[in-house]
Amino acid sequence: MRIDRFLKVSRIIKRRTIAKEMADQGRIKVNDKTIKSSTKVQIGDILEVSFGNRTIKARILNLLETTKKSEAQDLYELVD
């Protein structure tokens, strides 16, 4: 699954276009590598998303094409 799609489905970022822009600006890392929006992610990958002065670090637990809002947080776990 593409990183921009995963970020939208997991609701870490609300819109896929915003996720794409953030990735293209270098504000998203997967396994400590800056990536493009078309990068494929897999279960077990570590994401690092920078929102201004705040950074979220999360491990991918599951990949689903669609999900309900209540199930979105089951796709990842926050990592320190």
N, C-alpha and C positions, 0 to 999 in steps of 0.2 A: 504494500500500500504506500502511496506517495505521502511524504511528510505533511504537505499542506492539507490533504484529505484527512489524515489521522488527527491533526490538531483541531479541525472542524468537528469531526465525529465525536471526539473525546471532550469537546467543548472547552479546551484550554484556550483556544482563540475562537471567537464567535463566527467569523466569516472566512471562507477559504481564500478569498482575494487578499484579505489582510494577512493571512498566514503566508501566502505566496510572496507578498511584498516584504514581510519581515525576513523570510528566508533569503530573498535576493539581496537584502541589505546586510546580510551577515549576522543577524541577531539570533539565529537558531543554530545550535550545534547538536550533532548526533555522535556519541562516543568520542567527544572532545575534538571533532572535526567540523569546521564551518561547512555548511551544505547549501545546495540549491533546492528550490521548491519541488523539483522532480525526483529528488532522492528517495529511494525506497527504504522503508523502515521494517524491522522485524521484531518479533517478540524478544524481549531481553535487552534491546537497545536502550541507552540512556540519553534522554533529551535534555537540552539546556536552552531555555527560552528567556531572552532578556526583554523586559518591559521597562524601559527607562532606567531607573536605579534599582529595580527589583528583578530578581532572577528566579525562575522556577526550574528545578531539576527533578526529572521524573523517569521512572523505568516503565517501559511498555510491557503490559501483562497480557493483552489480548488485542486482536485486530478484527474489527467488525465493520461491515459496509454501512450499516445504520444502527442506531441505538436510541433508546428513550433517554430523556434527560436524567431520570433517576438512576439509570444504569451506566451513564457516561463515566463516572469516577471509577468504575470497575475495570476500565481499560488501562489504567496506569496507577502507579503508587509514587508518592513523593519521596525523594531521596535527599539526604543531607549532604 
